[in-house]
């Protein structure tokens, strides 16, 4: 049994997360693609070192996080860079899960391609 230790520094002073339904087009903080009106997404607001930040994660990126956490023992991630953190974690655990890093890269590429294609068809108002 392996303990998972992620050093996030001080972390946020305050944070709220909730799943909401988009009323307009948004841009995912992770894949940088579209979150269309009518879709649900994870809205995170927090205060880091006195700076208020908001992150919006599409359901595809949330599904990728769940997939990664189900396949390896430890995934450490930061808001806004979840997808690259998943790749890093998969590569770190590659000795225990052969082929998983490549599978993660393919899944991430598919999500980015899908979400960016959606974004290119819509005018963005954040």
ROBA-966702 format. One record per atom (N, C-alpha, C): residue number from 1; residue in three letters; atom name; x, y, z. Coordinates in steps of 0.05 Angstrom, whole numbers, plus 5000, padded with zeros to 4 digits. Example, Ala and Ser with C-alpha at 12.3 -4.5 7.8 and 13.67 -1.06 7.14 Angstrom:
2
+------+------+------+------+------+------+
: resi : resn : name :    X :    Y :    Z :
+------+------+------+------+------+------+
:    1 :  ALA :    N : 5264 : 4886 : 5156 :
:    1 :  ALA :   CA : 5246 : 4910 : 5156 :
:    1 :  ALA :    C : 5264 : 4934 : 5156 :
:    2 :  SER :    N : 5257 : 4955 : 5142 :
:    2 :  SER :   CA : 5273 : 4979 : 5143 :
:    2 :  SER :    C : 5258 : 5001 : 5157 :
+------+------+------+------+------+------+
This chain:
126
+------+------+------+------+------+------+
: resi : resn : name :    X :    Y :    Z :
+------+------+------+------+------+------+
:    1 :  UNK :    N : 5017 : 4976 : 5000 :
:    1 :  UNK :   CA : 5000 : 5000 : 5000 :
:    1 :  UNK :    C : 5018 : 5025 : 5000 :
:    2 :  UNK :    N : 5013 : 5043 : 4981 :
:    2 :  UNK :   CA : 5029 : 5067 : 4978 :
:    2 :  UNK :    C : 5013 : 5091 : 4987 :
:    3 :  UNK :    N : 5026 : 5108 : 5004 :
:    3 :  UNK :   CA : 5013 : 5133 : 5012 :
:    3 :  UNK :    C : 5017 : 5153 : 4989 :
:    4 :  UNK :    N : 4998 : 5169 : 4986 :
:    4 :  UNK :   CA : 5000 : 5190 : 4965 :
:    4 :  UNK :    C : 5005 : 5217 : 4980 :
:    5 :  UNK :    N : 5027 : 5230 : 4973 :
:    5 :  UNK :   CA : 5034 : 5255 : 4986 :
:    5 :  UNK :    C : 5037 : 5276 : 4964 :
:    6 :  UNK :    N : 5021 : 5297 : 4965 :
:    6 :  UNK :   CA : 5022 : 5318 : 4946 :
:    6 :  UNK :    C : 5029 : 5344 : 4961 :
:    7 :  UNK :    N : 5051 : 5357 : 4954 :
:    7 :  UNK :   CA : 5059 : 5382 : 4967 :
:    7 :  UNK :    C : 5048 : 5405 : 4951 :
:    8 :  UNK :    N : 5025 : 5416 : 4961 :
:    8 :  UNK :   CA : 5012 : 5438 : 4948 :
:    8 :  UNK :    C : 5019 : 5465 : 4960 :
:    9 :  UNK :    N : 5038 : 5466 : 4977 :
:    9 :  UNK :   CA : 5045 : 5491 : 4991 :
:    9 :  UNK :    C : 5023 : 5498 : 5011 :
:   10 :  UNK :    N : 5016 : 5523 : 5013 :
:   10 :  UNK :   CA : 4997 : 5531 : 5033 :
:   10 :  UNK :    C : 4968 : 5526 : 5025 :
:   11 :  UNK :    N : 4963 : 5522 : 4999 :
:   11 :  UNK :   CA : 4935 : 5517 : 4990 :
:   11 :  UNK :    C : 4919 : 5542 : 4992 :
:   12 :  UNK :    N : 4893 : 5541 : 4984 :
:   12 :  UNK :   CA : 4876 : 5564 : 4984 :
:   12 :  UNK :    C : 4868 : 5571 : 5013 :
:   13 :  UNK :    N : 4863 : 5597 : 5017 :
:   13 :  UNK :   CA : 4853 : 5607 : 5043 :
:   13 :  UNK :    C : 4824 : 5601 : 5045 :
:   14 :  UNK :    N : 4810 : 5600 : 5022 :
:   14 :  UNK :   CA : 4781 : 5595 : 5021 :
:   14 :  UNK :    C : 4776 : 5583 : 4994 :
:   15 :  UNK :    N : 4757 : 5564 : 4993 :
:   15 :  UNK :   CA : 4751 : 5551 : 4967 :
:   15 :  UNK :    C : 4722 : 5541 : 4967 :
:   16 :  UNK :    N : 4708 : 5544 : 4944 :
:   16 :  UNK :   CA : 4682 : 5533 : 4941 :
:   16 :  UNK :    C : 4681 : 5519 : 4913 :
:   17 :  UNK :    N : 4669 : 5496 : 4912 :
:   17 :  UNK :   CA : 4665 : 5482 : 4887 :
:   17 :  UNK :    C : 4636 : 5473 : 4884 :
:   18 :  UNK :    N : 4626 : 5477 : 4861 :
:   18 :  UNK :   CA : 4599 : 5468 : 4856 :
:   18 :  UNK :    C : 4595 : 5462 : 4826 :
:   19 :  UNK :    N : 4579 : 5442 : 4821 :
:   19 :  UNK :   CA : 4572 : 5435 : 4793 :
:   19 :  UNK :    C : 4548 : 5453 : 4785 :
:   20 :  UNK :    N : 4552 : 5466 : 4763 :
:   20 :  UNK :   CA : 4531 : 5485 : 4753 :
:   20 :  UNK :    C : 4526 : 5479 : 4724 :
:   21 :  UNK :    N : 4503 : 5489 : 4714 :
:   21 :  UNK :   CA : 4496 : 5487 : 4686 :
:   21 :  UNK :    C : 4502 : 5514 : 4673 :
:   22 :  UNK :    N : 4517 : 5513 : 4651 :
:   22 :  UNK :   CA : 4525 : 5537 : 4637 :
:   22 :  UNK :    C : 4501 : 5550 : 4624 :
:   23 :  UNK :    N : 4498 : 5577 : 4628 :
:   23 :  UNK :   CA : 4477 : 5592 : 4615 :
:   23 :  UNK :    C : 4488 : 5605 : 4589 :
:   24 :  UNK :    N : 4514 : 5605 : 4587 :
:   24 :  UNK :   CA : 4527 : 5616 : 4563 :
:   24 :  UNK :    C : 4553 : 5601 : 4558 :
:   25 :  UNK :    N : 4566 : 5607 : 4537 :
:   25 :  UNK :   CA : 4591 : 5593 : 4530 :
:   25 :  UNK :    C : 4613 : 5601 : 4549 :
:   26 :  UNK :    N : 4628 : 5582 : 4559 :
:   26 :  UNK :   CA : 4651 : 5587 : 4576 :
:   26 :  UNK :    C : 4675 : 5572 : 4565 :
:   27 :  UNK :    N : 4699 : 5578 : 4575 :
:   27 :  UNK :   CA : 4723 : 5564 : 4567 :
:   27 :  UNK :    C : 4734 : 5547 : 4591 :
:   28 :  UNK :    N : 4739 : 5522 : 4586 :
:   28 :  UNK :   CA : 4749 : 5504 : 4606 :
:   28 :  UNK :    C : 4777 : 5513 : 4615 :
:   29 :  UNK :    N : 4782 : 5514 : 4640 :
:   29 :  UNK :   CA : 4808 : 5522 : 4651 :
:   29 :  UNK :    C : 4829 : 5500 : 4647 :
:   30 :  UNK :    N : 4821 : 5476 : 4640 :
:   30 :  UNK :   CA : 4840 : 5454 : 4637 :
:   30 :  UNK :    C : 4847 : 5449 : 4608 :
:   31 :  UNK :    N : 4827 : 5442 : 4591 :
:   31 :  UNK :   CA : 4832 : 5436 : 4563 :
:   31 :  UNK :    C : 4832 : 5460 : 4545 :
:   32 :  UNK :    N : 4823 : 5483 : 4556 :
:   32 :  UNK :   CA : 4820 : 5508 : 4542 :
:   32 :  UNK :    C : 4800 : 5507 : 4520 :
:   33 :  UNK :    N : 4782 : 5488 : 4521 :
:   33 :  UNK :   CA : 4761 : 5485 : 4501 :
:   33 :  UNK :    C : 4735 : 5496 : 4511 :
:   34 :  UNK :    N : 4714 : 5491 : 4495 :
:   34 :  UNK :   CA : 4688 : 5502 : 4501 :
:   34 :  UNK :    C : 4672 : 5486 : 4522 :
:   35 :  UNK :    N : 4658 : 5501 : 4538 :
:   35 :  UNK :   CA : 4636 : 5491 : 4555 :
:   35 :  UNK :    C : 4612 : 5505 : 4544 :
:   36 :  UNK :    N : 4595 : 5489 : 4531 :
:   36 :  UNK :   CA : 4572 : 5501 : 4517 :
:   36 :  UNK :    C : 4549 : 5507 : 4536 :
:   37 :  UNK :    N : 4533 : 5526 : 4528 :
:   37 :  UNK :   CA : 4508 : 5532 : 4544 :
:   37 :  UNK :    C : 4492 : 5507 : 4546 :
:   38 :  UNK :    N : 4482 : 5501 : 4570 :
:   38 :  UNK :   CA : 4467 : 5477 : 4575 :
:   38 :  UNK :    C : 4483 : 5454 : 4587 :
:   39 :  UNK :    N : 4509 : 5455 : 4584 :
:   39 :  UNK :   CA : 4526 : 5434 : 4595 :
:   39 :  UNK :    C : 4532 : 5439 : 4625 :
:   40 :  UNK :    N : 4536 : 5418 : 4640 :
:   40 :  UNK :   CA : 4545 : 5422 : 4668 :
:   40 :  UNK :    C : 4575 : 5423 : 4669 :
:   41 :  UNK :    N : 4586 : 5438 : 4688 :
:   41 :  UNK :   CA : 4614 : 5440 : 4692 :
:   41 :  UNK :    C : 4620 : 5445 : 4722 :
:   42 :  UNK :    N : 4645 : 5440 : 4730 :
:   42 :  UNK :   CA : 4652 : 5445 : 4758 :
:   42 :  UNK :    C : 4663 : 5473 : 4759 :
:   43 :  UNK :    N : 4650 : 5490 : 4776 :
:   43 :  UNK :   CA : 4659 : 5518 : 4780 :
:   43 :  UNK :    C : 4673 : 5519 : 4807 :
:   44 :  UNK :    N : 4698 : 5527 : 4806 :
:   44 :  UNK :   CA : 4713 : 5529 : 4831 :
:   44 :  UNK :    C : 4722 : 5558 : 4834 :
:   45 :  UNK :    N : 4716 : 5569 : 4858 :
:   45 :  UNK :   CA : 4725 : 5596 : 4865 :
:   45 :  UNK :    C : 4742 : 5593 : 4890 :
:   46 :  UNK :    N : 4765 : 5606 : 4890 :
:   46 :  UNK :   CA : 4782 : 5605 : 4914 :
:   46 :  UNK :    C : 4798 : 5630 : 4918 :
:   47 :  UNK :    N : 4810 : 5632 : 4941 :
:   47 :  UNK :   CA : 4827 : 5654 : 4949 :
:   47 :  UNK :    C : 4855 : 5643 : 4955 :
:   48 :  UNK :    N : 4874 : 5648 : 4937 :
:   48 :  UNK :   CA : 4901 : 5639 : 4940 :
:   48 :  UNK :    C : 4919 : 5663 : 4946 :
:   49 :  UNK :    N : 4931 : 5664 : 4969 :
:   49 :  UNK :   CA : 4949 : 5686 : 4977 :
:   49 :  UNK :    C : 4936 : 5713 : 4971 :
:   50 :  UNK :    N : 4910 : 5715 : 4978 :
:   50 :  UNK :   CA : 4895 : 5740 : 4976 :
:   50 :  UNK :    C : 4884 : 5745 : 4948 :
:   51 :  UNK :    N : 4891 : 5728 : 4928 :
:   51 :  UNK :   CA : 4881 : 5732 : 4901 :
:   51 :  UNK :    C : 4858 : 5713 : 4895 :
:   52 :  UNK :    N : 4835 : 5725 : 4887 :
:   52 :  UNK :   CA : 4811 : 5709 : 4881 :
:   52 :  UNK :    C : 4814 : 5698 : 4852 :
:   53 :  UNK :    N : 4811 : 5672 : 4850 :
:   53 :  UNK :   CA : 4813 : 5659 : 4824 :
:   53 :  UNK :    C : 4788 : 5641 : 4819 :
:   54 :  UNK :    N : 4780 : 5639 : 4795 :
:   54 :  UNK :   CA : 4758 : 5621 : 4787 :
:   54 :  UNK :    C : 4767 : 5602 : 4766 :
:   55 :  UNK :    N : 4760 : 5577 : 4768 :
:   55 :  UNK :   CA : 4767 : 5556 : 4749 :
:   55 :  UNK :    C : 4741 : 5542 : 4741 :
:   56 :  UNK :    N : 4739 : 5537 : 4715 :
:   56 :  UNK :   CA : 4715 : 5523 : 4704 :
:   56 :  UNK :    C : 4726 : 5498 : 4690 :
:   57 :  UNK :    N : 4716 : 5474 : 4699 :
:   57 :  UNK :   CA : 4726 : 5449 : 4688 :
:   57 :  UNK :    C : 4703 : 5435 : 4674 :
:   58 :  UNK :    N : 4706 : 5429 : 4648 :
:   58 :  UNK :   CA : 4685 : 5415 : 4633 :
:   58 :  UNK :    C : 4682 : 5387 : 4643 :
:   59 :  UNK :    N : 4659 : 5375 : 4636 :
:   59 :  UNK :   CA : 4654 : 5348 : 4646 :
:   59 :  UNK :    C : 4674 : 5327 : 4634 :
:   60 :  UNK :    N : 4684 : 5332 : 4610 :
:   60 :  UNK :   CA : 4704 : 5314 : 4599 :
:   60 :  UNK :    C : 4730 : 5314 : 4615 :
:   61 :  UNK :    N : 4739 : 5338 : 4623 :
:   61 :  UNK :   CA : 4764 : 5339 : 4640 :
:   61 :  UNK :    C : 4759 : 5327 : 4667 :
:   62 :  UNK :    N : 4735 : 5331 : 4679 :
:   62 :  UNK :   CA : 4729 : 5319 : 4704 :
:   62 :  UNK :    C : 4729 : 5288 : 4702 :
:   63 :  UNK :    N : 4718 : 5278 : 4679 :
:   63 :  UNK :   CA : 4718 : 5249 : 4674 :
:   63 :  UNK :    C : 4747 : 5239 : 4672 :
:   64 :  UNK :    N : 4764 : 5254 : 4659 :
:   64 :  UNK :   CA : 4792 : 5246 : 4656 :
:   64 :  UNK :    C : 4806 : 5244 : 4684 :
:   65 :  UNK :    N : 4800 : 5263 : 4701 :
:   65 :  UNK :   CA : 4811 : 5262 : 4728 :
:   65 :  UNK :    C : 4801 : 5237 : 4743 :
:   66 :  UNK :    N : 4776 : 5231 : 4741 :
:   66 :  UNK :   CA : 4765 : 5207 : 4754 :
:   66 :  UNK :    C : 4778 : 5182 : 4743 :
:   67 :  UNK :    N : 4781 : 5181 : 4717 :
:   67 :  UNK :   CA : 4794 : 5158 : 4703 :
:   67 :  UNK :    C : 4823 : 5155 : 4714 :
:   68 :  UNK :    N : 4838 : 5177 : 4715 :
:   68 :  UNK :   CA : 4866 : 5176 : 4724 :
:   68 :  UNK :    C : 4867 : 5166 : 4753 :
:   69 :  UNK :    N : 4850 : 5177 : 4770 :
:   69 :  UNK :   CA : 4850 : 5169 : 4798 :
:   69 :  UNK :    C : 4842 : 5140 : 4803 :
:   70 :  UNK :    N : 4827 : 5129 : 4784 :
:   70 :  UNK :   CA : 4818 : 5101 : 4786 :
:   70 :  UNK :    C : 4840 : 5082 : 4776 :
:   71 :  UNK :    N : 4860 : 5092 : 4761 :
:   71 :  UNK :   CA : 4880 : 5075 : 4749 :
:   71 :  UNK :    C : 4907 : 5076 : 4762 :
:   72 :  UNK :    N : 4914 : 5097 : 4776 :
:   72 :  UNK :   CA : 4940 : 5098 : 4790 :
:   72 :  UNK :    C : 4936 : 5106 : 4819 :
:   73 :  UNK :    N : 4957 : 5101 : 4834 :
:   73 :  UNK :   CA : 4955 : 5105 : 4863 :
:   73 :  UNK :    C : 4956 : 5134 : 4873 :
:   74 :  UNK :    N : 4968 : 5151 : 4857 :
:   74 :  UNK :   CA : 4971 : 5179 : 4866 :
:   74 :  UNK :    C : 4971 : 5198 : 4842 :
:   75 :  UNK :    N : 4953 : 5217 : 4842 :
:   75 :  UNK :   CA : 4952 : 5238 : 4822 :
:   75 :  UNK :    C : 4952 : 5265 : 4837 :
:   76 :  UNK :    N : 4974 : 5279 : 4835 :
:   76 :  UNK :   CA : 4976 : 5306 : 4847 :
:   76 :  UNK :    C : 4971 : 5326 : 4825 :
:   77 :  UNK :    N : 4953 : 5346 : 4830 :
:   77 :  UNK :   CA : 4946 : 5364 : 4809 :
:   77 :  UNK :    C : 4941 : 5392 : 4820 :
:   78 :  UNK :    N : 4943 : 5411 : 4801 :
:   78 :  UNK :   CA : 4937 : 5439 : 4807 :
:   78 :  UNK :    C : 4915 : 5449 : 4789 :
:   79 :  UNK :    N : 4898 : 5467 : 4798 :
:   79 :  UNK :   CA : 4878 : 5479 : 4781 :
:   79 :  UNK :    C : 4891 : 5492 : 4757 :
:   80 :  UNK :    N : 4880 : 5488 : 4734 :
:   80 :  UNK :   CA : 4890 : 5501 : 4710 :
:   80 :  UNK :    C : 4911 : 5484 : 4696 :
:   81 :  UNK :    N : 4921 : 5463 : 4708 :
:   81 :  UNK :   CA : 4941 : 5446 : 4694 :
:   81 :  UNK :    C : 4936 : 5416 : 4700 :
:   82 :  UNK :    N : 4911 : 5409 : 4705 :
:   82 :  UNK :   CA : 4903 : 5382 : 4711 :
:   82 :  UNK :    C : 4912 : 5362 : 4690 :
:   83 :  UNK :    N : 4909 : 5369 : 4664 :
:   83 :  UNK :   CA : 4915 : 5350 : 4643 :
:   83 :  UNK :    C : 4945 : 5343 : 4642 :
:   84 :  UNK :    N : 4962 : 5363 : 4644 :
:   84 :  UNK :   CA : 4991 : 5358 : 4644 :
:   84 :  UNK :    C : 4999 : 5343 : 4670 :
:   85 :  UNK :    N : 4985 : 5349 : 4692 :
:   85 :  UNK :   CA : 4991 : 5335 : 4717 :
:   85 :  UNK :    C : 4983 : 5305 : 4715 :
:   86 :  UNK :    N : 4962 : 5299 : 4701 :
:   86 :  UNK :   CA : 4954 : 5271 : 4696 :
:   86 :  UNK :    C : 4976 : 5257 : 4681 :
:   87 :  UNK :    N : 4986 : 5269 : 4660 :
:   87 :  UNK :   CA : 5007 : 5257 : 4644 :
:   87 :  UNK :    C : 5032 : 5252 : 4661 :
:   88 :  UNK :    N : 5040 : 5272 : 4677 :
:   88 :  UNK :   CA : 5063 : 5269 : 4695 :
:   88 :  UNK :    C : 5059 : 5246 : 4714 :
:   89 :  UNK :    N : 5035 : 5244 : 4726 :
:   89 :  UNK :   CA : 5030 : 5222 : 4745 :
:   89 :  UNK :    C : 5031 : 5195 : 4731 :
:   90 :  UNK :    N : 5019 : 5193 : 4707 :
:   90 :  UNK :   CA : 5019 : 5168 : 4692 :
:   90 :  UNK :    C : 5048 : 5160 : 4685 :
:   91 :  UNK :    N : 5064 : 5179 : 4678 :
:   91 :  UNK :   CA : 5092 : 5173 : 4671 :
:   91 :  UNK :    C : 5108 : 5164 : 4696 :
:   92 :  UNK :    N : 5102 : 5176 : 4719 :
:   92 :  UNK :   CA : 5115 : 5169 : 4744 :
:   92 :  UNK :    C : 5108 : 5140 : 4752 :
:   93 :  UNK :    N : 5083 : 5132 : 4747 :
:   93 :  UNK :   CA : 5074 : 5105 : 4754 :
:   93 :  UNK :    C : 5075 : 5085 : 4731 :
:   94 :  UNK :    N : 5089 : 5093 : 4709 :
:   94 :  UNK :   CA : 5090 : 5076 : 4685 :
:   94 :  UNK :    C : 5101 : 5048 : 4691 :
:   95 :  UNK :    N : 5119 : 5046 : 4710 :
:   95 :  UNK :   CA : 5131 : 5020 : 4716 :
:   95 :  UNK :    C : 5110 : 5000 : 4728 :
:   96 :  UNK :    N : 5089 : 5011 : 4740 :
:   96 :  UNK :   CA : 5068 : 4994 : 4751 :
:   96 :  UNK :    C : 5044 : 4991 : 4732 :
:   97 :  UNK :    N : 5043 : 5009 : 4713 :
:   97 :  UNK :   CA : 5020 : 5009 : 4694 :
:   97 :  UNK :    C : 5029 : 5013 : 4666 :
:   98 :  UNK :    N : 5042 : 4994 : 4654 :
:   98 :  UNK :   CA : 5052 : 4997 : 4626 :
:   98 :  UNK :    C : 5030 : 5005 : 4607 :
:   99 :  UNK :    N : 5036 : 5024 : 4590 :
:   99 :  UNK :   CA : 5018 : 5033 : 4569 :
:   99 :  UNK :    C : 4998 : 5054 : 4578 :
:  100 :  UNK :    N : 4996 : 5058 : 4604 :
:  100 :  UNK :   CA : 4975 : 5076 : 4614 :
:  100 :  UNK :    C : 4981 : 5106 : 4608 :
:  101 :  UNK :    N : 5007 : 5113 : 4608 :
:  101 :  UNK :   CA : 5014 : 5141 : 4601 :
:  101 :  UNK :    C : 5006 : 5147 : 4572 :
:  102 :  UNK :    N : 5010 : 5128 : 4554 :
:  102 :  UNK :   CA : 5003 : 5132 : 4526 :
:  102 :  UNK :    C : 4972 : 5133 : 4523 :
:  103 :  UNK :    N : 4958 : 5117 : 4538 :
:  103 :  UNK :   CA : 4929 : 5117 : 4538 :
:  103 :  UNK :    C : 4919 : 5144 : 4548 :
:  104 :  UNK :    N : 4931 : 5154 : 4569 :
:  104 :  UNK :   CA : 4923 : 5180 : 4580 :
:  104 :  UNK :    C : 4928 : 5202 : 4560 :
:  105 :  UNK :    N : 4951 : 5202 : 4547 :
:  105 :  UNK :   CA : 4957 : 5222 : 4527 :
:  105 :  UNK :    C : 4937 : 5221 : 4504 :
:  106 :  UNK :    N : 4929 : 5198 : 4495 :
:  106 :  UNK :   CA : 4909 : 5195 : 4474 :
:  106 :  UNK :    C : 4881 : 5206 : 4483 :
:  107 :  UNK :    N : 4874 : 5199 : 4508 :
:  107 :  UNK :   CA : 4848 : 5209 : 4518 :
:  107 :  UNK :    C : 4848 : 5240 : 4521 :
:  108 :  UNK :    N : 4870 : 5251 : 4530 :
:  108 :  UNK :   CA : 4872 : 5280 : 4533 :
:  108 :  UNK :    C : 4872 : 5293 : 4506 :
:  109 :  UNK :    N : 4886 : 5282 : 4487 :
:  109 :  UNK :   CA : 4886 : 5293 : 4460 :
:  109 :  UNK :    C : 4858 : 5293 : 4448 :
:  110 :  UNK :    N : 4843 : 5272 : 4452 :
:  110 :  UNK :   CA : 4815 : 5270 : 4442 :
:  110 :  UNK :    C : 4797 : 5291 : 4455 :
:  111 :  UNK :    N : 4800 : 5295 : 4481 :
:  111 :  UNK :   CA : 4784 : 5316 : 4495 :
:  111 :  UNK :    C : 4791 : 5343 : 4485 :
:  112 :  UNK :    N : 4817 : 5349 : 4483 :
:  112 :  UNK :   CA : 4825 : 5376 : 4473 :
:  112 :  UNK :    C : 4815 : 5381 : 4445 :
:  113 :  UNK :    N : 4818 : 5361 : 4428 :
:  113 :  UNK :   CA : 4809 : 5364 : 4400 :
:  113 :  UNK :    C : 4779 : 5369 : 4399 :
:  114 :  UNK :    N : 4763 : 5353 : 4414 :
:  114 :  UNK :   CA : 4734 : 5356 : 4415 :
:  114 :  UNK :    C : 4726 : 5384 : 4425 :
:  115 :  UNK :    N : 4737 : 5391 : 4448 :
:  115 :  UNK :   CA : 4729 : 5416 : 4461 :
:  115 :  UNK :    C : 4738 : 5440 : 4446 :
:  116 :  UNK :    N : 4762 : 5439 : 4434 :
:  116 :  UNK :   CA : 4771 : 5463 : 4418 :
:  116 :  UNK :    C : 4756 : 5466 : 4393 :
:  117 :  UNK :    N : 4747 : 5443 : 4381 :
:  117 :  UNK :   CA : 4731 : 5445 : 4357 :
:  117 :  UNK :    C : 4704 : 5458 : 4364 :
:  118 :  UNK :    N : 4693 : 5451 : 4387 :
:  118 :  UNK :   CA : 4668 : 5464 : 4396 :
:  118 :  UNK :    C : 4672 : 5494 : 4399 :
:  119 :  UNK :    N : 4695 : 5501 : 4411 :
:  119 :  UNK :   CA : 4702 : 5529 : 4416 :
:  119 :  UNK :    C : 4704 : 5545 : 4390 :
:  120 :  UNK :    N : 4716 : 5533 : 4370 :
:  120 :  UNK :   CA : 4720 : 5547 : 4344 :
:  120 :  UNK :    C : 4694 : 5553 : 4330 :
:  121 :  UNK :    N : 4672 : 5540 : 4338 :
:  121 :  UNK :   CA : 4646 : 5545 : 4325 :
:  121 :  UNK :    C : 4629 : 5565 : 4340 :
:  122 :  UNK :    N : 4639 : 5575 : 4363 :
:  122 :  UNK :   CA : 4623 : 5593 : 4380 :
:  122 :  UNK :    C : 4638 : 5618 : 4386 :
:  123 :  UNK :    N : 4624 : 5641 : 4387 :
:  123 :  UNK :   CA : 4637 : 5665 : 4397 :
:  123 :  UNK :    C : 4640 : 5663 : 4427 :
:  124 :  UNK :    N : 4664 : 5669 : 4438 :
:  124 :  UNK :   CA : 4669 : 5666 : 4467 :
:  124 :  UNK :    C : 4664 : 5692 : 4481 :
:  125 :  UNK :    N : 4646 : 5690 : 4502 :
:  125 :  UNK :   CA : 4642 : 5712 : 4520 :
:  125 :  UNK :    C : 4645 : 5701 : 4548 :
:  126 :  UNK :    N : 4667 : 5707 : 4562 :
:  126 :  UNK :   CA : 4672 : 5696 : 4588 :
:  126 :  UNK :    C : 4661 : 5713 : 4610 :
+------+------+------+------+------+------+
